[in-house]
Amino acid sequence: MQSTHDILSKIKERNLVCGTVGLGYVGLPLAVEKAKAGFKTLGFDVQQEKADMVNAGHNYIGDVVNEDLEQLVKDGMIKASTDFSGIKDCDFVAICVPTPLDVHQQPDTSYMEASAREIAPYLKPGVMVVLESTTYPGTTEELIRPILEEGSGMNCGEDFFLGFSPERVDPGNLIYKTKNTPKVVGAIGDDALECIAAVYEAVLEGGVTRVSSPAVAEMEKILENTYRNVNIGLVNELAMLCDRMGIDVWEVIDAAKTKPYGFTAFYPGPGLGGHCIPLDPYYLSWKAREYGFHTSMIEASMMVNDRMPEYCVDRAARVLNEQGKALNGADVLVLGVAYKQDIDDYRESPALRVIECLESRGANVRYYDPWVAEYHHKGESKQSIPELTPSTVADADLVMITCMHTNVDYDLVQQNAKAIFDTKNAMRNVETRDNIEVL
């Protein structure tokens, strides 16, 4: 294998070829940044459609600038393929594939395992492999390393380097993108850590924090998202208590966040969505059981957050009851199915469970989302109404807000709705509030 000095020289001179496996919300922005930093970049994905779009310079990820991708393709700096044999040309390979849960709410590592098996036969001596997919502590060393060693016939640390660097992607964030978000890197061996960290330092501007092992980096990522899960669970439970006590939880949070230290504001809602926060605590609690340990606080927050869609439907039924109407047979207009505001991503969106629960209780549900024209859930598809008009609002017995998009006319909604249940406090600036109930 090349010496660490030679690898660092190649990084400095931009003579490395970088590969990215998985061209989704994590992989494509990372591939683009590598190419922008001067590294020839190859992207790999099992979906031919994604590869074709990249090669045509057609962007499909919100955090990528369209013109950047188009220019990089024209300049020959980035190319995509479904043929994984191209891995043989790569000096650095990042694995950026999904890590969902299976039907039993246990980690589904199949995408990571399949990617490792796909690339292993084509790895060359001296290559750096980095897992970026969020996963439980121990995955890199216990699961990925044996697959790569067996498939390549090489030894980790002697013939190739292996590490973990958790993705930190926040779709729709206007300040922090892949380029300027700090990175954490853990690797197997000091030489691997030095070389892998050097690649990220050459590509990103946010800085790189080096930790002692892949397991530390894996646990660090789980901590980031479990921290949010636990705190959101706390405010969701507090919201339910405040409802019983007749206290406005939003006013409580606004008052609490005036404290300049020791408090970070989190907000209630219809549940958790996205590719990390609803899933990562399950990875940790599953792994903890291997050590005879139960993550009681984490599991309690998960239970609170998991019940929020049903709780919100119960509250919606109460709002209808106050109008002398039953949920069964009611026309409900749901505003927003994306998992967070101003993005088109509806992965794990609690709004989908809200709609499912509403329909199971006999409601007739339509939705409007200016970002999501159509969604697919459990084998079924649903389309957004084309536009939000006074008549579409007035026709509903209840308007239920489940995502706080900023390009929705909430004054129009208030002026025409019979009743509104706002689970996101999206209408906080609407002055007339007689027909509004807030979570």
Secondary structure, 3 states (H helix, E strand, C coil): CCCHHHHHHHHHCCCCEEEEECCCCCHHHHHHHHHHCCCEEEEECCCHHHHHHHHCCCCCCCCCCHHHHHHHHHCCCEEEECCHHHHHHCCEEEECCCCCECCCCCECCHHHHHHHHHHHHHCCCCCEEEECCCCCCCHHHHHHHHHHHHHHCCCECCCEEEEECCCCCCCCCCCCCCCCCCEEEEECCHHHHHHHHHHHHHHCCCCEEEECCHHHHHHHHHHHHHHHHHHHHHHHHHHHHHHHHCCCHHHHHHHHCCCCCCCCCCCCCCCCCCCCCCCHHHHHHHHHHCCCCCCHHHHHHHHHHHHHHHHHHHHHHHHHHHCCCCCCCCEEEEECCCCCCCCCCCCCCHHHHHHHHHHHCCCEEEEECCCCCEEEECCEEEECCCCCCHHHHHCCCEEEECCCCCCCCHHHHHHHCCCEEECCCCCCCCCCCCCEEEC
